[in-house]
Amino acid sequence: MAARLVEQYPVGTAVCVTLDNGRSWQPGIVAAHQFPAVWVRTGDGRVWFVTNGQRIKLQSEVGGVEREE
């Protein structure tokens, strides 16, 4: 069984999230847990509720991170 997002990404972890199916990734920080998902605060101050493991990665796993302005 795959690890849950709340187990994989502790609060404070540097991550990237995608909102466009992986075409671009936005850097952020895990701000909170709300089982079974995590809240991620992106650089523009918005907070996203991430429930899908395909939409979140560690920043170290994402090359060429793009920021949407």
mmCIF file as Biopython writes it, N, C-alpha, C and O atoms, coordinates in Angstrom:
data_model
#
loop_
_atom_site.group_PDB
_atom_site.id
_atom_site.type_symbol
_atom_site.label_atom_id
_atom_site.label_alt_id
_atom_site.label_comp_id
_atom_site.label_asym_id
_atom_site.label_entity_id
_atom_site.label_seq_id
_atom_site.pdbx_PDB_ins_code
_atom_site.Cartn_x
_atom_site.Cartn_y
_atom_site.Cartn_z
_atom_site.occupancy
_atom_site.B_iso_or_equiv
_atom_site.auth_seq_id
_atom_site.auth_asym_id
_atom_site.pdbx_PDB_model_num
ATOM 1   N N  . MET A ? 1  ? 0.839  -1.171 0.000   1.0 0.0 1  A 1 
ATOM 2   C CA . MET A ? 1  ? 0.000  0.000  0.000   1.0 0.0 1  A 1 
ATOM 3   C C  . MET A ? 1  ? 0.892  1.246  0.000   1.0 0.0 1  A 1 
ATOM 4   O O  . MET A ? 1  ? 1.879  1.309  0.734   1.0 0.0 1  A 1 
ATOM 5   N N  . ALA A ? 2  ? 0.547  2.213  -0.808  1.0 0.0 2  A 1 
ATOM 6   C CA . ALA A ? 2  ? 1.326  3.448  -0.903  1.0 0.0 2  A 1 
ATOM 7   C C  . ALA A ? 2  ? 1.165  4.276  0.372   1.0 0.0 2  A 1 
ATOM 8   O O  . ALA A ? 2  ? 0.114  4.268  1.013   1.0 0.0 2  A 1 
ATOM 9   N N  . ALA A ? 3  ? 2.232  4.985  0.718   1.0 0.0 3  A 1 
ATOM 10  C CA . ALA A ? 3  ? 2.179  5.858  1.895   1.0 0.0 3  A 1 
ATOM 11  C C  . ALA A ? 3  ? 1.205  7.005  1.643   1.0 0.0 3  A 1 
ATOM 12  O O  . ALA A ? 3  ? 1.096  7.507  0.525   1.0 0.0 3  A 1 
ATOM 13  N N  . ARG A ? 4  ? 0.514  7.405  2.678   1.0 0.0 4  A 1 
ATOM 14  C CA . ARG A ? 4  ? -0.429 8.523  2.568   1.0 0.0 4  A 1 
ATOM 15  C C  . ARG A ? 4  ? 0.336  9.834  2.464   1.0 0.0 4  A 1 
ATOM 16  O O  . ARG A ? 4  ? 1.472  9.941  2.925   1.0 0.0 4  A 1 
ATOM 17  N N  . LEU A ? 5  ? -0.299 10.828 1.855   1.0 0.0 5  A 1 
ATOM 18  C CA . LEU A ? 5  ? 0.350  12.127 1.697   1.0 0.0 5  A 1 
ATOM 19  C C  . LEU A ? 5  ? 0.784  12.707 3.036   1.0 0.0 5  A 1 
ATOM 20  O O  . LEU A ? 5  ? 1.864  13.287 3.145   1.0 0.0 5  A 1 
ATOM 21  N N  . VAL A ? 6  ? -0.063 12.551 4.059   1.0 0.0 6  A 1 
ATOM 22  C CA . VAL A ? 6  ? 0.281  13.110 5.374   1.0 0.0 6  A 1 
ATOM 23  C C  . VAL A ? 6  ? 1.485  12.399 5.989   1.0 0.0 6  A 1 
ATOM 24  O O  . VAL A ? 6  ? 2.147  12.957 6.864   1.0 0.0 6  A 1 
ATOM 25  N N  . GLU A ? 7  ? 1.774  11.188 5.547   1.0 0.0 7  A 1 
ATOM 26  C CA . GLU A ? 7  ? 2.948  10.451 6.017   1.0 0.0 7  A 1 
ATOM 27  C C  . GLU A ? 7  ? 4.185  10.804 5.194   1.0 0.0 7  A 1 
ATOM 28  O O  . GLU A ? 7  ? 5.293  10.836 5.728   1.0 0.0 7  A 1 
ATOM 29  N N  . GLN A ? 8  ? 4.008  11.068 3.914   1.0 0.0 8  A 1 
ATOM 30  C CA . GLN A ? 8  ? 5.120  11.368 3.017   1.0 0.0 8  A 1 
ATOM 31  C C  . GLN A ? 8  ? 5.646  12.789 3.155   1.0 0.0 8  A 1 
ATOM 32  O O  . GLN A ? 8  ? 6.840  13.028 2.975   1.0 0.0 8  A 1 
ATOM 33  N N  . TYR A ? 9  ? 4.768  13.733 3.473   1.0 0.0 9  A 1 
ATOM 34  C CA . TYR A ? 9  ? 5.125  15.150 3.450   1.0 0.0 9  A 1 
ATOM 35  C C  . TYR A ? 9  ? 4.824  15.809 4.795   1.0 0.0 9  A 1 
ATOM 36  O O  . TYR A ? 9  ? 3.714  16.301 5.000   1.0 0.0 9  A 1 
ATOM 37  N N  . PRO A ? 10 ? 5.788  15.826 5.711   1.0 0.0 10 A 1 
ATOM 38  C CA . PRO A ? 10 ? 5.575  16.500 6.998   1.0 0.0 10 A 1 
ATOM 39  C C  . PRO A ? 10 ? 5.369  18.004 6.803   1.0 0.0 10 A 1 
ATOM 40  O O  . PRO A ? 10 ? 5.818  18.574 5.809   1.0 0.0 10 A 1 
ATOM 41  N N  . VAL A ? 11 ? 4.699  18.629 7.742   1.0 0.0 11 A 1 
ATOM 42  C CA . VAL A ? 11 ? 4.518  20.081 7.715   1.0 0.0 11 A 1 
ATOM 43  C C  . VAL A ? 11 ? 5.900  20.735 7.654   1.0 0.0 11 A 1 
ATOM 44  O O  . VAL A ? 11 ? 6.806  20.354 8.394   1.0 0.0 11 A 1 
ATOM 45  N N  . GLY A ? 12 ? 6.054  21.719 6.770   1.0 0.0 12 A 1 
ATOM 46  C CA . GLY A ? 12 ? 7.324  22.408 6.591   1.0 0.0 12 A 1 
ATOM 47  C C  . GLY A ? 12 ? 8.166  21.876 5.451   1.0 0.0 12 A 1 
ATOM 48  O O  . GLY A ? 12 ? 9.199  22.462 5.128   1.0 0.0 12 A 1 
ATOM 49  N N  . THR A ? 13 ? 7.752  20.779 4.831   1.0 0.0 13 A 1 
ATOM 50  C CA . THR A ? 13 ? 8.505  20.179 3.737   1.0 0.0 13 A 1 
ATOM 51  C C  . THR A ? 13 ? 8.413  21.040 2.482   1.0 0.0 13 A 1 
ATOM 52  O O  . THR A ? 13 ? 7.335  21.523 2.132   1.0 0.0 13 A 1 
ATOM 53  N N  . ALA A ? 14 ? 9.543  21.233 1.805   1.0 0.0 14 A 1 
ATOM 54  C CA . ALA A ? 14 ? 9.580  21.963 0.534   1.0 0.0 14 A 1 
ATOM 55  C C  . ALA A ? 14 ? 9.092  21.027 -0.570  1.0 0.0 14 A 1 
ATOM 56  O O  . ALA A ? 14 ? 9.695  19.984 -0.824  1.0 0.0 14 A 1 
ATOM 57  N N  . VAL A ? 15 ? 8.004  21.409 -1.217  1.0 0.0 15 A 1 
ATOM 58  C CA . VAL A ? 15 ? 7.391  20.588 -2.259  1.0 0.0 15 A 1 
ATOM 59  C C  . VAL A ? 15 ? 7.104  21.443 -3.488  1.0 0.0 15 A 1 
ATOM 60  O O  . VAL A ? 15 ? 7.284  22.660 -3.475  1.0 0.0 15 A 1 
ATOM 61  N N  . CYS A ? 16 ? 6.657  20.784 -4.540  1.0 0.0 16 A 1 
ATOM 62  C CA . CYS A ? 16 ? 6.128  21.455 -5.720  1.0 0.0 16 A 1 
ATOM 63  C C  . CYS A ? 16 ? 4.780  20.831 -6.021  1.0 0.0 16 A 1 
ATOM 64  O O  . CYS A ? 16 ? 4.586  19.629 -5.835  1.0 0.0 16 A 1 
ATOM 65  N N  . VAL A ? 17 ? 3.847  21.651 -6.487  1.0 0.0 17 A 1 
ATOM 66  C CA . VAL A ? 17 ? 2.529  21.161 -6.875  1.0 0.0 17 A 1 
ATOM 67  C C  . VAL A ? 17 ? 2.263  21.550 -8.318  1.0 0.0 17 A 1 
ATOM 68  O O  . VAL A ? 17 ? 2.764  22.563 -8.805  1.0 0.0 17 A 1 
ATOM 69  N N  . THR A ? 18 ? 1.470  20.734 -8.992  1.0 0.0 18 A 1 
ATOM 70  C CA . THR A ? 18 ? 1.062  21.042 -10.355 1.0 0.0 18 A 1 
ATOM 71  C C  . THR A ? 18 ? -0.449 21.189 -10.392 1.0 0.0 18 A 1 
ATOM 72  O O  . THR A ? 18 ? -1.180 20.416 -9.771  1.0 0.0 18 A 1 
ATOM 73  N N  . LEU A ? 19 ? -0.894 22.171 -11.113 1.0 0.0 19 A 1 
ATOM 74  C CA . LEU A ? 19 ? -2.328 22.404 -11.278 1.0 0.0 19 A 1 
ATOM 75  C C  . LEU A ? 19 ? -2.730 22.199 -12.729 1.0 0.0 19 A 1 
ATOM 76  O O  . LEU A ? 19 ? -3.894 22.373 -13.091 1.0 0.0 19 A 1 
ATOM 77  N N  . ASP A ? 20 ? -1.759 21.830 -13.559 1.0 0.0 20 A 1 
ATOM 78  C CA . ASP A ? 20 ? -2.024 21.652 -14.990 1.0 0.0 20 A 1 
ATOM 79  C C  . ASP A ? 20 ? -1.472 20.321 -15.504 1.0 0.0 20 A 1 
ATOM 80  O O  . ASP A ? 20 ? -0.885 20.255 -16.584 1.0 0.0 20 A 1 
ATOM 81  N N  . ASN A ? 21 ? -1.667 19.276 -14.722 1.0 0.0 21 A 1 
ATOM 82  C CA . ASN A ? 21 ? -1.285 17.912 -15.092 1.0 0.0 21 A 1 
ATOM 83  C C  . ASN A ? 21 ? 0.194  17.746 -15.419 1.0 0.0 21 A 1 
ATOM 84  O O  . ASN A ? 21 ? 0.549  17.005 -16.335 1.0 0.0 21 A 1 
ATOM 85  N N  . GLY A ? 22 ? 1.051  18.430 -14.677 1.0 0.0 22 A 1 
ATOM 86  C CA . GLY A ? 22 ? 2.482  18.223 -14.803 1.0 0.0 22 A 1 
ATOM 87  C C  . GLY A ? 22 ? 3.198  19.083 -15.822 1.0 0.0 22 A 1 
ATOM 88  O O  . GLY A ? 22 ? 4.407  18.934 -15.998 1.0 0.0 22 A 1 
ATOM 89  N N  . ARG A ? 23 ? 2.499  19.977 -16.499 1.0 0.0 23 A 1 
ATOM 90  C CA . ARG A ? 23 ? 3.176  20.839 -17.479 1.0 0.0 23 A 1 
ATOM 91  C C  . ARG A ? 23 ? 4.073  21.863 -16.787 1.0 0.0 23 A 1 
ATOM 92  O O  . ARG A ? 23 ? 5.126  22.219 -17.315 1.0 0.0 23 A 1 
ATOM 93  N N  . SER A ? 24 ? 3.668  22.332 -15.625 1.0 0.0 24 A 1 
ATOM 94  C CA . SER A ? 24 ? 4.510  23.236 -14.834 1.0 0.0 24 A 1 
ATOM 95  C C  . SER A ? 24 ? 4.300  22.913 -13.359 1.0 0.0 24 A 1 
ATOM 96  O O  . SER A ? 24 ? 3.251  22.411 -12.955 1.0 0.0 24 A 1 
ATOM 97  N N  . TRP A ? 25 ? 5.312  23.210 -12.577 1.0 0.0 25 A 1 
ATOM 98  C CA . TRP A ? 25 ? 5.289  22.927 -11.143 1.0 0.0 25 A 1 
ATOM 99  C C  . TRP A ? 25 ? 5.540  24.211 -10.381 1.0 0.0 25 A 1 
ATOM 100 O O  . TRP A ? 25 ? 6.413  24.996 -10.751 1.0 0.0 25 A 1 
ATOM 101 N N  . GLN A ? 26 ? 4.779  24.429 -9.319  1.0 0.0 26 A 1 
ATOM 102 C CA . GLN A ? 26 ? 4.929  25.614 -8.478  1.0 0.0 26 A 1 
ATOM 103 C C  . GLN A ? 26 ? 5.529  25.200 -7.136  1.0 0.0 26 A 1 
ATOM 104 O O  . GLN A ? 26 ? 5.018  24.289 -6.483  1.0 0.0 26 A 1 
ATOM 105 N N  . PRO A ? 27 ? 6.607  25.860 -6.722  1.0 0.0 27 A 1 
ATOM 106 C CA . PRO A ? 27 ? 7.198  25.523 -5.429  1.0 0.0 27 A 1 
ATOM 107 C C  . PRO A ? 27 ? 6.318  25.994 -4.281  1.0 0.0 27 A 1 
ATOM 108 O O  . PRO A ? 27 ? 5.613  26.998 -4.380  1.0 0.0 27 A 1 
ATOM 109 N N  . GLY A ? 28 ? 6.380  25.249 -3.206  1.0 0.0 28 A 1 
ATOM 110 C CA . GLY A ? 28 ? 5.605  25.611 -2.026  1.0 0.0 28 A 1 
ATOM 111 C C  . GLY A ? 28 ? 6.110  24.881 -0.798  1.0 0.0 28 A 1 
ATOM 112 O O  . GLY A ? 28 ? 7.111  24.165 -0.843  1.0 0.0 28 A 1 
ATOM 113 N N  . ILE A ? 29 ? 5.404  25.076 0.288   1.0 0.0 29 A 1 
ATOM 114 C CA . ILE A ? 29 ? 5.728  24.455 1.577   1.0 0.0 29 A 1 
ATOM 115 C C  . ILE A ? 29 ? 4.460  23.808 2.115   1.0 0.0 29 A 1 
ATOM 116 O O  . ILE A ? 29 ? 3.382  24.399 2.051   1.0 0.0 29 A 1 
ATOM 117 N N  . VAL A ? 30 ? 4.587  22.595 2.646   1.0 0.0 30 A 1 
ATOM 118 C CA . VAL A ? 30 ? 3.434  21.960 3.279   1.0 0.0 30 A 1 
ATOM 119 C C  . VAL A ? 30 ? 3.088  22.777 4.520   1.0 0.0 30 A 1 
ATOM 120 O O  . VAL A ? 30 ? 3.892  22.901 5.444   1.0 0.0 30 A 1 
ATOM 121 N N  . ALA A ? 31 ? 1.876  23.332 4.522   1.0 0.0 31 A 1 
ATOM 122 C CA . ALA A ? 31 ? 1.452  24.230 5.597   1.0 0.0 31 A 1 
ATOM 123 C C  . ALA A ? 31 ? 0.692  23.508 6.702   1.0 0.0 31 A 1 
ATOM 124 O O  . ALA A ? 31 ? 0.755  23.902 7.866   1.0 0.0 31 A 1 
ATOM 125 N N  . ALA A ? 32 ? -0.032 22.441 6.333   1.0 0.0 32 A 1 
ATOM 126 C CA . ALA A ? 32 ? -0.846 21.729 7.327   1.0 0.0 32 A 1 
ATOM 127 C C  . ALA A ? 32 ? -1.287 20.389 6.758   1.0 0.0 32 A 1 
ATOM 128 O O  . ALA A ? 32 ? -1.243 20.155 5.550   1.0 0.0 32 A 1 
ATOM 129 N N  . HIS A ? 33 ? -1.711 19.523 7.663   1.0 0.0 33 A 1 
ATOM 130 C CA . HIS A ? 33 ? -2.314 18.247 7.286   1.0 0.0 33 A 1 
ATOM 131 C C  . HIS A ? 33 ? -3.804 18.300 7.574   1.0 0.0 33 A 1 
ATOM 132 O O  . HIS A ? 33 ? -4.236 18.852 8.585   1.0 0.0 33 A 1 
ATOM 133 N N  . GLN A ? 34 ? -4.571 17.727 6.685   1.0 0.0 34 A 1 
ATOM 134 C CA . GLN A ? 34 ? -5.994 17.504 6.929   1.0 0.0 34 A 1 
ATOM 135 C C  . GLN A ? 34 ? -6.308 16.183 6.245   1.0 0.0 34 A 1 
ATOM 136 O O  . GLN A ? 34 ? -6.597 16.138 5.049   1.0 0.0 34 A 1 
ATOM 137 N N  . PHE A ? 35 ? -6.246 15.121 7.016   1.0 0.0 35 A 1 
ATOM 138 C CA . PHE A ? 35 ? -6.371 13.770 6.481   1.0 0.0 35 A 1 
ATOM 139 C C  . PHE A ? 35 ? -7.533 13.684 5.502   1.0 0.0 35 A 1 
ATOM 140 O O  . PHE A ? 35 ? -8.631 14.155 5.798   1.0 0.0 35 A 1 
ATOM 141 N N  . PRO A ? 36 ? -7.298 13.087 4.341   1.0 0.0 36 A 1 
ATOM 142 C CA . PRO A ? 36 ? -6.106 12.361 3.902   1.0 0.0 36 A 1 
ATOM 143 C C  . PRO A ? 36 ? -5.144 13.197 3.064   1.0 0.0 36 A 1 
ATOM 144 O O  . PRO A ? 36 ? -4.269 12.642 2.399   1.0 0.0 36 A 1 
ATOM 145 N N  . ALA A ? 37 ? -5.287 14.498 3.082   1.0 0.0 37 A 1 
ATOM 146 C CA . ALA A ? 37 ? -4.525 15.363 2.187   1.0 0.0 37 A 1 
ATOM 147 C C  . ALA A ? 37 ? -3.626 16.327 2.948   1.0 0.0 37 A 1 
ATOM 148 O O  . ALA A ? 37 ? -3.562 16.316 4.178   1.0 0.0 37 A 1 
ATOM 149 N N  . VAL A ? 38 ? -2.924 17.171 2.166   1.0 0.0 38 A 1 
ATOM 150 C CA . VAL A ? 38 ? -2.069 18.202 2.744   1.0 0.0 38 A 1 
ATOM 151 C C  . VAL A ? 38 ? -2.440 19.557 2.151   1.0 0.0 38 A 1 
ATOM 152 O O  . VAL A ? 38 ? -2.908 19.646 1.016   1.0 0.0 38 A 1 
ATOM 153 N N  . TRP A ? 39 ? -2.226 20.600 2.930   1.0 0.0 39 A 1 
ATOM 154 C CA . TRP A ? 39 ? -2.376 21.976 2.469   1.0 0.0 39 A 1 
ATOM 155 C C  . TRP A ? 39 ? -0.987 22.479 2.103   1.0 0.0 39 A 1 
ATOM 156 O O  . TRP A ? 39 ? -0.050 22.356 2.892   1.0 0.0 39 A 1 
ATOM 157 N N  . VAL A ? 40 ? -0.855 23.050 0.896   1.0 0.0 40 A 1 
ATOM 158 C CA . VAL A ? 40 ? 0.429  23.571 0.428   1.0 0.0 40 A 1 
ATOM 159 C C  . VAL A ? 40 ? 0.290  25.061 0.152   1.0 0.0 40 A 1 
ATOM 160 O O  . VAL A ? 40 ? -0.612 25.487 -0.569  1.0 0.0 40 A 1 
ATOM 161 N N  . ARG A ? 41 ? 1.198  25.856 0.735   1.0 0.0 41 A 1 
ATOM 162 C CA . ARG A ? 41 ? 1.233  27.300 0.478   1.0 0.0 41 A 1 
ATOM 163 C C  . ARG A ? 41 ? 2.288  27.552 -0.597  1.0 0.0 41 A 1 
ATOM 164 O O  . ARG A ? 41 ? 3.466  27.252 -0.404  1.0 0.0 41 A 1 
ATOM 165 N N  . THR A ? 42 ? 1.853  28.105 -1.733  1.0 0.0 42 A 1 
ATOM 166 C CA . THR A ? 42 ? 2.771  28.399 -2.827  1.0 0.0 42 A 1 
ATOM 167 C C  . THR A ? 42 ? 3.391  29.781 -2.632  1.0 0.0 42 A 1 
ATOM 168 O O  . THR A ? 42 ? 2.975  30.542 -1.758  1.0 0.0 42 A 1 
ATOM 169 N N  . GLY A ? 43 ? 4.380  30.091 -3.448  1.0 0.0 43 A 1 
ATOM 170 C CA . GLY A ? 43 ? 5.120  31.336 -3.319  1.0 0.0 43 A 1 
ATOM 171 C C  . GLY A ? 43 ? 4.287  32.591 -3.447  1.0 0.0 43 A 1 
ATOM 172 O O  . GLY A ? 43 ? 4.680  33.648 -2.952  1.0 0.0 43 A 1 
ATOM 173 N N  . ASP A ? 44 ? 3.139  32.493 -4.106  1.0 0.0 44 A 1 
ATOM 174 C CA . ASP A ? 44 ? 2.275  33.668 -4.269  1.0 0.0 44 A 1 
ATOM 175 C C  . ASP A ? 44 ? 1.318  33.844 -3.093  1.0 0.0 44 A 1 
ATOM 176 O O  . ASP A ? 44 ? 0.470  34.735 -3.102  1.0 0.0 44 A 1 
ATOM 177 N N  . GLY A ? 45 ? 1.462  32.983 -2.076  1.0 0.0 45 A 1 
ATOM 178 C CA . GLY A ? 45 ? 0.642  33.106 -0.873  1.0 0.0 45 A 1 
ATOM 179 C C  . GLY A ? 45 ? -0.652 32.314 -0.883  1.0 0.0 45 A 1 
ATOM 180 O O  . GLY A ? 45 ? -1.337 32.228 0.137   1.0 0.0 45 A 1 
ATOM 181 N N  . ARG A ? 46 ? -0.995 31.733 -2.032  1.0 0.0 46 A 1 
ATOM 182 C CA . ARG A ? 46 ? -2.221 30.931 -2.082  1.0 0.0 46 A 1 
ATOM 183 C C  . ARG A ? 46 ? -1.992 29.583 -1.404  1.0 0.0 46 A 1 
ATOM 184 O O  . ARG A ? 46 ? -0.868 29.087 -1.341  1.0 0.0 46 A 1 
ATOM 185 N N  . VAL A ? 47 ? -3.067 29.009 -0.905  1.0 0.0 47 A 1 
ATOM 186 C CA . VAL A ? 47 ? -2.999 27.709 -0.235  1.0 0.0 47 A 1 
ATOM 187 C C  . VAL A ? 47 ? -3.860 26.726 -1.015  1.0 0.0 47 A 1 
ATOM 188 O O  . VAL A ? 47 ? -5.006 27.018 -1.356  1.0 0.0 47 A 1 
ATOM 189 N N  . TRP A ? 48 ? -3.288 25.551 -1.293  1.0 0.0 48 A 1 
ATOM 190 C CA . TRP A ? 48 ? -3.960 24.532 -2.101  1.0 0.0 48 A 1 
ATOM 191 C C  . TRP A ? 48 ? -4.141 23.263 -1.284  1.0 0.0 48 A 1 
ATOM 192 O O  . TRP A ? 48 ? -3.245 22.858 -0.543  1.0 0.0 48 A 1 
ATOM 193 N N  . PHE A ? 49 ? -5.304 22.640 -1.426  1.0 0.0 49 A 1 
ATOM 194 C CA . PHE A ? 49 ? -5.621 21.372 -0.766  1.0 0.0 49 A 1 
ATOM 195 C C  . PHE A ? 49 ? -5.276 20.267 -1.751  1.0 0.0 49 A 1 
ATOM 196 O O  . PHE A ? 49 ? -5.970 20.096 -2.754  1.0 0.0 49 A 1 
ATOM 197 N N  . VAL A ? 50 ? -4.222 19.521 -1.482  1.0 0.0 50 A 1 
ATOM 198 C CA . VAL A ? 50 ? -3.714 18.521 -2.417  1.0 0.0 50 A 1 
ATOM 199 C C  . VAL A ? 50 ? -4.102 17.132 -1.926  1.0 0.0 50 A 1 
ATOM 200 O O  . VAL A ? 50 ? -3.705 16.710 -0.840  1.0 0.0 50 A 1 
ATOM 201 N N  . THR A ? 51 ? -4.883 16.430 -2.742  1.0 0.0 51 A 1 
ATOM 202 C CA . THR A ? 51 ? -5.348 15.091 -2.387  1.0 0.0 51 A 1 
ATOM 203 C C  . THR A ? 51 ? -4.749 14.004 -3.271  1.0 0.0 51 A 1 
ATOM 204 O O  . THR A ? 51 ? -4.832 12.822 -2.939  1.0 0.0 51 A 1 
ATOM 205 N N  . ASN A ? 52 ? -4.150 14.389 -4.385  1.0 0.0 52 A 1 
ATOM 206 C CA . ASN A ? 52 ? -3.671 13.439 -5.375  1.0 0.0 52 A 1 
ATOM 207 C C  . ASN A ? 52 ? -2.147 13.406 -5.359  1.0 0.0 52 A 1 
ATOM 208 O O  . ASN A ? 52 ? -1.499 14.428 -5.587  1.0 0.0 52 A 1 
ATOM 209 N N  . GLY A ? 53 ? -1.580 12.248 -5.094  1.0 0.0 53 A 1 
ATOM 210 C CA . GLY A ? 53 ? -0.135 12.101 -5.030  1.0 0.0 53 A 1 
ATOM 211 C C  . GLY A ? 53 ? 0.582  12.383 -6.332  1.0 0.0 53 A 1 
ATOM 212 O O  . GLY A ? 53 ? 1.793  12.602 -6.328  1.0 0.0 53 A 1 
ATOM 213 N N  . GLN A ? 54 ? -0.135 12.385 -7.452  1.0 0.0 54 A 1 
ATOM 214 C CA . GLN A ? 54 ? 0.487  12.700 -8.735  1.0 0.0 54 A 1 
ATOM 215 C C  . GLN A ? 54 ? 0.643  14.205 -8.929  1.0 0.0 54 A 1 
ATOM 216 O O  . GLN A ? 54 ? 1.289  14.639 -9.883  1.0 0.0 54 A 1 
ATOM 217 N N  . ARG A ? 55 ? 0.063  15.002 -8.041  1.0 0.0 55 A 1 
ATOM 218 C CA . ARG A ? 55 ? 0.123  16.462 -8.169  1.0 0.0 55 A 1 
ATOM 219 C C  . ARG A ? 55 ? 1.088  17.115 -7.183  1.0 0.0 55 A 1 
ATOM 220 O O  . ARG A ? 55 ? 1.137  18.341 -7.082  1.0 0.0 55 A 1 
ATOM 221 N N  . ILE A ? 56 ? 1.853  16.301 -6.458  1.0 0.0 56 A 1 
ATOM 222 C CA . ILE A ? 56 ? 2.795  16.848 -5.476  1.0 0.0 56 A 1 
ATOM 223 C C  . ILE A ? 56 ? 4.081  16.032 -5.510  1.0 0.0 56 A 1 
ATOM 224 O O  . ILE A ? 56 ? 4.053  14.805 -5.610  1.0 0.0 56 A 1 
ATOM 225 N N  . LYS A ? 57 ? 5.206  16.734 -5.425  1.0 0.0 57 A 1 
ATOM 226 C CA . LYS A ? 57 ? 6.521  16.093 -5.377  1.0 0.0 57 A 1 
ATOM 227 C C  . LYS A ? 57 ? 7.423  16.923 -4.473  1.0 0.0 57 A 1 
ATOM 228 O O  . LYS A ? 57 ? 7.167  18.102 -4.227  1.0 0.0 57 A 1 
ATOM 229 N N  . LEU A ? 58 ? 8.475  16.290 -3.986  1.0 0.0 58 A 1 
ATOM 230 C CA . LEU A ? 58 ? 9.507  17.036 -3.274  1.0 0.0 58 A 1 
ATOM 231 C C  . LEU A ? 58 ? 10.174 17.987 -4.259  1.0 0.0 58 A 1 
ATOM 232 O O  . LEU A ? 58 ? 10.326 17.652 -5.434  1.0 0.0 58 A 1 
ATOM 233 N N  . GLN A ? 59 ? 10.572 19.162 -3.798  1.0 0.0 59 A 1 
ATOM 234 C CA . GLN A ? 59 ? 11.239 20.111 -4.695  1.0 0.0 59 A 1 
ATOM 235 C C  . GLN A ? 59 ? 12.489 19.502 -5.306  1.0 0.0 59 A 1 
ATOM 236 O O  . GLN A ? 59 ? 12.826 19.803 -6.451  1.0 0.0 59 A 1 
ATOM 237 N N  . SER A ? 60 ? 13.176 18.655 -4.567  1.0 0.0 60 A 1 
ATOM 238 C CA . SER A ? 60 ? 14.406 18.039 -5.073  1.0 0.0 60 A 1 
ATOM 239 C C  . SER A ? 60 ? 14.143 17.083 -6.233  1.0 0.0 60 A 1 
ATOM 240 O O  . SER A ? 60 ? 15.075 16.736 -6.959  1.0 0.0 60 A 1 
ATOM 241 N N  . GLU A ? 61 ? 12.902 16.649 -6.423  1.0 0.0 61 A 1 
ATOM 242 C CA . GLU A ? 61 ? 12.556 15.722 -7.500  1.0 0.0 61 A 1 
ATOM 243 C C  . GLU A ? 61 ? 12.116 16.428 -8.779  1.0 0.0 61 A 1 
ATOM 244 O O  . GLU A ? 61 ? 11.945 15.783 -9.814  1.0 0.0 61 A 1 
ATOM 245 N N  . VAL A ? 62 ? 11.932 17.739 -8.716  1.0 0.0 62 A 1 
ATOM 246 C CA . VAL A ? 62 ? 11.402 18.481 -9.857  1.0 0.0 62 A 1 
ATOM 247 C C  . VAL A ? 62 ? 12.507 19.344 -10.448 1.0 0.0 62 A 1 
ATOM 248 O O  . VAL A ? 62 ? 13.063 20.204 -9.766  1.0 0.0 62 A 1 
ATOM 249 N N  . GLY A ? 63 ? 12.821 19.113 -11.709 1.0 0.0 63 A 1 
ATOM 250 C CA . GLY A ? 63 ? 13.820 19.941 -12.384 1.0 0.0 63 A 1 
ATOM 251 C C  . GLY A ? 63 ? 13.159 21.082 -13.126 1.0 0.0 63 A 1 
ATOM 252 O O  . GLY A ? 63 ? 12.071 20.915 -13.677 1.0 0.0 63 A 1 
ATOM 253 N N  . GLY A ? 64 ? 13.794 22.229 -13.147 1.0 0.0 64 A 1 
ATOM 254 C CA . GLY A ? 64 ? 13.267 23.367 -13.895 1.0 0.0 64 A 1 
ATOM 255 C C  . GLY A ? 64 ? 11.921 23.845 -13.403 1.0 0.0 64 A 1 
ATOM 256 O O  . GLY A ? 64 ? 10.985 23.983 -14.191 1.0 0.0 64 A 1 
ATOM 257 N N  . VAL A ? 65 ? 11.809 24.096 -12.126 1.0 0.0 65 A 1 
ATOM 258 C CA . VAL A ? 65 ? 10.546 24.552 -11.545 1.0 0.0 65 A 1 
ATOM 259 C C  . VAL A ? 65 ? 10.150 25.881 -12.149 1.0 0.0 65 A 1 
ATOM 260 O O  . VAL A ? 65 ? 10.951 26.815 -12.197 1.0 0.0 65 A 1 
ATOM 261 N N  . GLU A ? 66 ? 8.909  25.966 -12.610 1.0 0.0 66 A 1 
ATOM 262 C CA . GLU A ? 66 ? 8.386  27.211 -13.165 1.0 0.0 66 A 1 
ATOM 263 C C  . GLU A ? 66 ? 7.448  27.838 -12.168 1.0 0.0 66 A 1 
ATOM 264 O O  . GLU A ? 66 ? 6.685  27.145 -11.495 1.0 0.0 66 A 1 
ATOM 265 N N  . ARG A ? 67 ? 7.505  29.139 -12.075 1.0 0.0 67 A 1 
ATOM 266 C CA . ARG A ? 67 ? 6.573  29.868 -11.213 1.0 0.0 67 A 1 
ATOM 267 C C  . ARG A ? 67 ? 5.603  30.609 -12.096 1.0 0.0 67 A 1 
ATOM 268 O O  . ARG A ? 67 ? 5.995  31.260 -13.064 1.0 0.0 67 A 1 
ATOM 269 N N  . GLU A ? 68 ? 4.336  30.506 -11.758 1.0 0.0 68 A 1 
ATOM 270 C CA . GLU A ? 68 ? 3.327  31.281 -12.466 1.0 0.0 68 A 1 
ATOM 271 C C  . GLU A ? 68 ? 3.170  32.596 -11.746 1.0 0.0 68 A 1 
ATOM 272 O O  . GLU A ? 68 ? 2.919  32.614 -10.541 1.0 0.0 68 A 1 
ATOM 273 N N  . GLU A ? 69 ? 3.311  33.687 -12.449 1.0 0.0 69 A 1 
ATOM 274 C CA . GLU A ? 69 ? 3.194  35.022 -11.845 1.0 0.0 69 A 1 
ATOM 275 C C  . GLU A ? 69 ? 1.790  35.536 -12.004 1.0 0.0 69 A 1 
ATOM 276 O O  . GLU A ? 69 ? 1.484  36.644 -11.563 1.0 0.0 69 A 1 
#
